[in-house]
C-alpha cells in the first residue's frame, strides 16, 4: 500500500469530522462579528484550501476564529463589511511580509498571560453578546451594556428561541461526557437536533439567511472612505492578533502529535496568503484554530490533505445544500458561540498563572478587553507584565532562623539590588551582636550597593565579637565582588555537581549522604516543595517510561532536564528488558504498570558509553552460574570480544526495544497509536545524547528540539 493511500485512509475521515465542526462554528462566528453569514463560510473554505496547502504546520486547521470576533465586529461597525474585507486582504499582505522577513517567532515574544488573558476577555465579550441573541433579543454595543441589560433580557424572553438555546447549551456540555464518538461532534449534534426540533414544532424564530446564489452573493471589497491612520490601525490589529493566535495554535498543535514540527515563518506566510484571498472574496479573517486543529489530530490526520479536504467539503455543501443551512435557528448558533466563548476562559490556565504568579497580568488583560477595548486591554496587560518583572527584579526573600542559642542562619534568595538595602539592613540588624552567623546566598544577581550593605554589616558584626560565614550556593556573585570581578563569571550550580565537587574528603568519609540530604533540605526543598505537594495530592502522571542502566554516572533527570513527576524510571544493570515470560518479572511488572495503569505515551530505552554490562556481554567475563551471568543472559544479545563497543551498546538498545514488543500490553498500545518506543545512547565523555535507529542501530545526534517530548 502506497504512502498516499495510507495517508488518505487517515486524512479522509479526519477531514469529515473537522468539516462537521467547522460549519456551525463558522456561521456562529460570522453572526457574532456582525458580518454576512456567507463570509464565515468563505473564510472556512479559504482557510482549509489555501492555508492548508501552504501551511508550515501541516496538521493545523485554519478558518474564522472566535478570538478575532471582537476586532472584526468593531471594524465592521467602523468601515462596513466591504471595507472590512479590503482591510483583511491588506492585513494578509502584512502577514506575508512578516513571514518572509523571518519574524514568525517574534510574535511569540508576547507574554502568554497577555495572550490568554486577551482570549479570555474576547470569550467573555462573545458570551455576553450572544446570550441576548440566544434569548431572542438584541445585543448591545458593549460588554458592559450587555451585562447591565442581561437581567432584563432574561426576565423578558422565555420563548421558543430561549428554549432552543438552553437545550443547545445542555447538549454541548453533556454530549462529550456521555458519548465517545469522534465522528459525531457535540456542535454538530446540538445544531442538527435543535434545528430538527425547531422545524418539527414550527417555531417562529430567526433563522440563518444566505444568498440564493452563493457565488453571486460574494461581497467585493471596497477601500474604506476613512482616515489613513484609522485604516492602518485596523490592518495592523488584525494582522498581529491573527498572527499571534495562529502561531500559538501551531505551537500547541506540535505538542499533540509526533510528526514534523511547525515552520512558523512558513505558517505566517500561509496565513497571510489565506487572509488576502479571503478578503478579496469577501470572507472573514483567517487564523489557525486550536479547536479544529486538535480535533483534526485526534481524528487521526497525518498530512495537510485533511485540512484541504475539509475546505472542499464546506464549499460543496454551501453550493449545493445552502437550503439546509437556512433552517438553522440563530438562537442555536448563538448558544454554540456562548459555549465556545466561555471555553476561552480556561480554569487550568488560571491555576497555572496563579501558580507562576502571573495571574494579575491575565486578569488585567481580560478585564481590559471586556470593559474597554482589545488594544487597550492588551496594552494594560503588557504594562502589568512589565511592572511584575520590575517588581521581581527588585525583590528578594530574606529569612532569619536561630538554629541554637547564639547560632543564626540568614538565607537570601532572588535578586539583591540597592533597592533592597534598607530592608536588608533591617533584617541583618535584628541578629544579636556577638552571635555566630551563616549567611547563605542563593542569588540570581547582586549589585554593588547591596554588596556594600552586606560587607559593612559583616564588619560591624565582627567588631561585636561575632563571626560571619558567607556561603554562595548557585553563582559566586559575592566572591566576585570581593575580588573586584562582580559579574565576571559563574560557577557550576551545586545541584549539578557530585559530592566530590562541593564536599571535602573528610566530610565524604563521615557521611556524604547525610550532608547531601541536609544541603537538599536547605537549598532545593524550598523551591520544589509546592510542586511535590501538588504531586502528592494529585498522584503521578508521567508521560515517559525511562529504562536505563544502574551505572552511577548516568543520572536520568540530569540528562533529560526533567523533574519530579516527569519520568517513571526503571534502572538495572545493562538497561535490560527481559522478554515476556523469560523468568524475571520485576522489569516486566514495571513495563505493564507504566502502560496499563499510568498510561505513558513513550517508552525510552537508554544505553550509555562505557557500559560494564555490555563489556561483560562482549567478553563473556561474567562468572557462569552467577546472578550477574543469569541476568545478562536475559538480554538476548550475543557479542564477540573485540567488537566496536559503542555499536554493541546501541545494538543492545535495539534488542531491548525488540524485547519490549513481546509484552501484550506494549503491542496493543503501540498498535492503537497510544504508545511510541524510542532508543537513546548517552555518550558520557561528550555529555551528549544520541537517537538510536530502531532498525539499523545507528546513533544519530538529536537535532530537533522537543523530539522526545
N, C-alpha and C positions, 0 to 999 in steps of 0.2 A: 504494500500500500504506500503510495507516494506521500511526501510531507504535506502537499497541498490538500490531498484527500483527508488526511488525518486532521489537519487544522480545520478544514471545512466542517468535519463532523463535530468539532467542539465549538467553532465560531458561529455556525448557523443557529443552533438552539439558543446560544447566549444572545445573539442579535435580536431574536424574537422576544426574549424576556425583557431586554432593555427597551425595545420598541414599545412594548405594552406599558412600561412605566413612563416613558417619555411623552406619550400622547396627553394624558391628563395633566402632568406637570407643566408641559409647555403651554397648554391652554390656560391653566390657572395663573402662571407667571405673567402671561400677556394681559390677562384680566386685571391682575393686581398692579400692573405697571401703567394701566390706563391706555394701553396700546390696542390696536386691532388684534383680534384673536388669531387671525391668519399669520400675523408677524411672529408669534411664538412658534408656530409650526414651521415657518420658513427657516427660522434660526435653528430649529432642531434638525431639519434636513441638511442645511449647510454645515452645521457643527459636526454631524455624523460623516458626511461625504468629504468635505474639503479639509476640515481639521483632522479627521480620521486618516485621510490619505497622506497628509504631510506631517503628521504628528511625530514629535520626538519621544512621546510616551505612548507606545502602541496600544496599551490596554485602557488608556483614558478615554472616556466618552464625553464629548462636548455638546453644548446646547445652551438654551436660555437658562439663567441661574437665578435662584431666589436672592442671592447676595447682591445682585445689581438692580433689584426691583425698585428700591427707594430712589436710586440715582436716575433710572430711566423714567420713573413717574415724574420726578422734578423736571427732567429735560423735556419730556412731552408737554408738561404744563407751560414751560417757558418758550419752546420753539415749535410746538406742534409735532405730529408724528413724522411728517415728511422731512422736516428739519432735523429731527432726531435721527432718522435713517441716514442722512448725509453726515451727521456728526459721528455716527457709528462707523461709517465707511472710512472716514479720516482717522478715527481712533485706531482702526485696524492697521493703517499705514504707519502710525506711530509705533505700534507693537512690532511691526516688521523691522523698522529701523532699530528698535531696542534689541531685538533678537539678532539681527545682522551685526550689531555692534558688540555682541557677546556680553550683554548686560543681564542675561537671564537670571543669574544667581544674585545680582544686586537687588532685585525685588524682594528677595528673601531676607534682606538685612533688616526689614521692619520687624519689630518685636512681635512674636506670635501672640502675646497677650493683647496687643493692639488689634491684630488681625481678627482674632477670635472674638474679642470684645465688639469689634465693628460688626461681625456677622451676627453676634447675639443681639445687638441693637437693631440691626436690619430685620432679624427674625421677629422681634417684638413689634416693630412697626408694621410688618406684614400681618401678624396675627391680630393686632388691634384694629387694623382697617378692614380685614376680611371677615371678622366676626360680625360686623354690621351687614355685610353682603349676605353672609350665611343666614342671618335672622330676617332677611328680606328688606333691609333698609339701605341707606346710602352712606358710604364712608365720608368722614370729614377730611379737611385738608392737612391736618397734622395729627401726630400721635397723641399729643396732649388733648386735643379736642375729641379725638376718638375715645380716649379714656374717660374724659369728662362726660360724654354723652352716652357711654355704654349702659349705665343703669336704666336710663330712659328707653334705650333701644330694646333692652331685654324685656322691660315691662310692657312695651307697646307691640311687640311682634311675637306671636305664638302660632303662626300659620303653617302652611304646608312646607314653605321654604325652610323655616327653622327646624321642623321635624326631620326633613331630609338631611339637613346639615348636621344635626346632632347624631343621627344614625350613621352618617358617613364617618364622623369622628370615632364613634364606637367601633366601627369595623376596622378603621385604620389602626387603632390601638390594639384591638383584640386579635385580629387575624394573624399577625406574626407569632403571637404567643400560643395560638391554638392549632395552626396549620403550618406544616413544614414542606410546602410545595413551592419551589422557586419559580416554576412556570406560571404561577398564579400570584403575582404581586398584590399586596394589600391595596394599593391605589387603584389598580385595575378592578379588583373585586368590588371595592366600595363604589366606584363611579358607575360600573355596569349595573350592579344590583340596585342602586338608588335611582338610576335612570329608568330601569325597567319598572320599578315601583311607581315612579312619577307618571310614567305613561299609563300604567295599569289603572291608577286611581284618577287619572285625568287631572293631575294637579295643575293649578293655574299659577305657574311660577316663571320667572325669567329664564330663558334658555340661551345656549350658545348660538350666535349668529355669525355665519360665514358667507362670503360672496357666492352667488350661484355658480359663477365660473371662477374657480380659484386662481387660474393663471391670469385672467383679466382683472382680478381683484388685487394684484400686487401693486403696492404703492411705490411710485417713483420718487426717489429722494430729491429734495429741493433745498438749496443752500439757504439757511435761515437769514431773515432780514433782522439782524441784531448786531450789537457792537462786537468787534473782533475779539475783544478781551473776554467777553462772556462766552463766546463760542470756543475760544482756546481753553478756558477753564473746564467747560463741559467735555471737550475732546480729551484733555489730559486726565480728567477724573475717570472717565470710562476706560481709557487705555490702561491707566495704572491699577485701578481696582480689578479690572478683568485680568490683567497680567498676574497680579499677586494671587488672586483666587485660583487661577489656572495652575500656577507653579506650585502653590501649596497643595493643591489637589494631586498634581503629578507626583510630588514627594510622598504624599500619603499613600497613593496607589502603589508606589515602589515597595512599600512595606507589606503589601498584601500578596505579592507573588514573587517567584524565584527567577523570572525571566530577565531580559535585558533591562538595565537601569535607564531612567529617563535622560534624554539630552535636552536640558532646559532651554538652551538657546534656540534649538530647532523647534521645540514646542511653542516658544513665544512667536516665532515666525509663522507657524501653522495657525495659531490662534489669531494672529493679525490678518492672515490671508482669509480666514473664515469670516472675521468681522467685516472686512472690506466687501466681500461678496454678499454677506448677509445684509449689510447696509444698502448696497446697490439694488438688492432685490426687495427692499422694504421689510427686512427682518429685524428682530431684537438683537442686542449684543450677545456674543457667544463667549462662553468660558468653559474650561474643564470643570466638570461637576462630579463631586465625590459620591453622591448618592447613586447616580447611574454608573459611574466607574467601578465602585465597589460591587455593585450588582453584576456588572459585566465580568469581573474577576471571579466572583462567587459562582456564576453560572458556567464557568469553565472555559472562557475565551482564552485563546492562545495567541492571536495576532490582531493587527489593526483591521482585518476583514470584518470582524464583528461590529465595530463602530460604523464602518462604511455601510454595511448591510442594514443596520438599524435605521440609518438615514434614508436608505432606499425604500424600506417598508413604510416609513412615515409618508414619503412622497406619494407612493402608490395609494395608500389609504386616503390621503387628503384628496387626490384627484378622482378617485372612484367611489369613495364611501363617505363623502362630506355630509350627506344627509343623516347618517348615524350620529355624527358629532353634534348636529343641531338639535338632537333630542336631550342632550345633557343639561340638567338644571345648573344655573350659575351658582346657586347656593351650595351644590355639591362640590364644584371646583373650589369655591371659597373655603369649604371645610378642609379640602386637601391642602390648600395653602396655609391654613391655620396650623395644621399638624407639622407641615414642613418648616414653617417659621419657628414654631416652638422648639423643634428639634435642633435648630441652630443654637439654642441656649443649652449647652451641654453641661450637665451636673458633674460629669467626670472631669471636664476641663476646669470647672470652677474649683473642684477639690485639688486638682494638680496645681493651679496657680496659687491657691491658698497655701499649699504645702511649700511652694517655692517663693512665697512672699511677694507674688506679683499680682495678687487679687485686686489691689487698688487700681492698677493700670487697666485691667479687664473691666472693672465696674465703671470707672470714669469714662472709658471709651463707649461702653454700651449705653450708659445714661446720656452721654453727649449726643450720640446718634439719635436716640429716642426723643430727647427734649429740645434739641437744636436742629442740626442737620449733619449729614455724613462727614463732610470735610471738617466742620468744627469739632465733631466728636473724635475723629481720628487725630486732629491736632491736639486736643486736650489729652488724649491717651498718650501721645508721644511725649508731651510735656511732663505728664505724670511719670512715665517710664524714665525720662532723663533725671527728674528730681529724685526718684528712688535710687538710681545709680549713684548720684552725687551723695545722697544720704548714706548709702552703704560704703562708699569710698572714704567717708569721714568718720565711720563708726567702728568701734572695736568692743570686744567683750572682755571685761576685767573682773576676775574673781579672786577673792582672798579667802584662804582656808587655814585655820590654825590646826596643824596636824598633831601638835603636842604643845605643852606649855613652853613658850619661848621659841617655837619652831613653826614658821609660816611658809605657805606656798602661795605665790601670786601667779596666776595664769592669765596671759593676754593673748587674745585671738583676733585675727582680722587685719584691718588696715589701721596703722597708727600714724597719725599726722599731727601737725601743730595744733589743729582744731581741737584735738582731744587733750591738749596739755593740761588744761585746768582740771578736768575730771581725773586724769592720770595722777596729777599731784595730790588731789584729794584722796584718791584710793590708796596710793602708796603712803601718804601721810598718816593713814589710820593704822598702819603697822607699828606696834610699840617699839620704841628705841631700845637698842641693846639686844634685840632678838636675832635669831638666825633665819635668813630669808632665802628661799629658792624662787627665782623668777623664771618662769617658762614662757618663751616667746614662740607663738605659732603665727607668724606674721606673713601676710602677702606683700606688705610694703611698710617701710619705716622711713620717715623723712627726718631731716636734720634737727628740726625743732623738737620733735618727740624724743629723738635720741638724746639730746642735751637734757631734757627733763629727767629721763631715767638715769643718765650719768650723774647729774647733780644730786639727785635723791640718794643714789648709791654712796656717793662721797659723804653726804651729810649723815646717812645712817651708820656708816662705818665709824664716823667720829663719835657716835654714841656708844661704841663698843660692840656693835652688832656686826654680823657677817652677811655678805650678799653673794650668792652664786647665780650666774645667769646661764641658762641653757636654751639653745635655739633648736627647735625640733624640725622645721622644714628648711627655710632659707636662712643663710647666715648674714642677715641684714645688720645686726648689732656689731658683730665682729668686724664686718667690712667697714662700718662707720668708725669703729675704734682705730682701725689701721688706715683710715683716710681713703677707703675704697668703696664708699657707700654706693650700692647699685652696680658694682663692677662684675658681679658673678653670682652663681648659685651653686648649691651642693645637692647631691642626690637626696631626695626625701628619705627619712629613716624607714618609712613603711616599705620602701623598695629594696632596702639593703638587708643582708643576712645578719645574724647576731654578731658575727666576727667583724662586721663593718662598723658597729657602734658600741660594742661591749668589749671591755678589756679582758685579757685571758683569765685573770683571777675571777672576774665576775662570771665568765662562762663556766669555769670549773665549779664554782659554788652554786650555780643554779641559773643557767641562761634562760630556761623555760620560765621560771618564776619572775625573772627580771623582764622578760618579754611580755608576760601577761600584765605585769604592773605598768609597763610602758603603754600597752594597748588600752588599759583602763584609763590612763591619764590623757592620752592624746587622741586615740582613734574612737574609742567608745562614745564620747560625747557627740561626735559627728555622725555616727551610724546608728545611734540608739533610736531615733524616730523611725528610720527605715526598718530596723529589725523589729520594732514594736508593731509596725503595720504587718510585717510578715508573720509575726507570732499570732496576731489576731486573725488574719485572713488566710493563713496557710501558704504553702509554696505552690507556685505555678511556673516552674521553669519551662523554657522553650526548647532547651537542648539537653540531651544526654551526652556527656563528655567522657569518653573512655580513654584513659591514658595510663602511662607507666607509673609505678610507685617510686621511680627514681627521685631522690631528694632535690635534684637540680631543676626538675620540671614543676612549675607552680601554675596550675590551670588559670586561676583568677588573675595572675600577673600577666601571662602571655596572651590572654584574651581580653584584658581590661574589663573584666566583668566583676560583679559584686554579689552580695548575698541575694539569693533567690533566682539568679540567672542560670546557673549550671547545676544539673543533677550529675554528680561525678561518680565514676567507678574507677578506682586505681588498683592495679595489680602488677605483678612482675611481668613485663613484656606486653602490656596493654592487650591481653589475650581475651577473646570471647570464645569459650568452649562451644562447639556445636550443640544444638538442641539434643538432649538426651545423652550427652557424652560422658556423664558421670559426675560432673561438678555442677551444682545447681546455684551457687552463690551469684556468679555473674549473670546467669540466665534469669534469676529472680529479679535482679535489678533492671535488666532489659525489659522484662514483661511488666514490671511495676511502672517503669517510666512510660511505656507505650500505652498500656491499658488503663492505668489509674491517673497518672499525671498528664497524659495526652501530649507528650513532647512532639514537636514537629520536625526535629532534626536529631539524628544520632551521629556523632563525630568520633571517629577513632583516630587518635593522635599518637604517632610514634616520635622518636627523637634520636638525634645522633648520639653515638657512644653508648648505645643501649646494651647493658650487660646480658640481658636475656637473649637478645639476638646474637651476641657474640657466643653465648653458650650453645645456641642452636646451630650456629655455623661450625663450631669446632667439636660439638658433642662433649663438651667439658663437664657437664653436669653428671654427677655420680649416678650410675644406673641403679634404679630402685629407690632413690631418694625422693623426698617430697617435691623438690625442685624439678627433678627429671620427669616425674609424673605430670607435674603442672605444665611444663613446657611441651610435653607430648600432645596436650590438648590444643595447641595452636594449629596443628595440621599443616605446618610448613616444613619443608626439607631444604637445607642449605648444605653446600660443600665448603669445607675450610679453604680459605684463600680467596673467596669471592669478594665483590665490592660491598663494603659494609653499609654504605648509605642505601644502595639498591636493595640489600637484604632487609633493611629497616622498612623501606616503602613496600616491598613485597609482603612483608608481614602484615602491614596495614591493610593491603588489598585482601589478603587471606582472611583477616578478621571481619572485613565487610562481607565476604562470602559466608563466613560462619554465622553472621548476624541474620542472614536471609534464611537460615534453617529454622528460625523461630516462627511459628504460625502467626503470632501477633504482629511481628515485623512485616512479614509478607503481606498480610491482609491490609495493614495500614499503608504500606507503600503502594499496593495496587489501587487503593482508594484515593491516592493522591494526598493523604494526610501526613505522610512521613517521607523524609529525604535522608539518605545515608551519605556521609561525606568522609573523606580521608585527608589527614593532615600530617605534616612532618615538620618537627621543630629542630632547627639547627642551633645547638647550644652556643657554639663559638660565635655565630653571627647574630644570635638573638633575633632570628627571623623565621617566620612561619611560611611553609610551602603547602600548596594544594597537591594531593596525590591523585593521579589519574586512576579511576577505579578499574580500568581495563588494562592499560599498559604499565601502570605502576610508576610512571614518570613523576618527578616532583617539579612543580612549576611555581614561581613566585605568585603570591596573591596580589593581583594588580587592581582589582575592582573593589573600592571601599564598600563595606556592607555586604559582601557576597555571602558571608556566613550568618547573617542576621536572619 
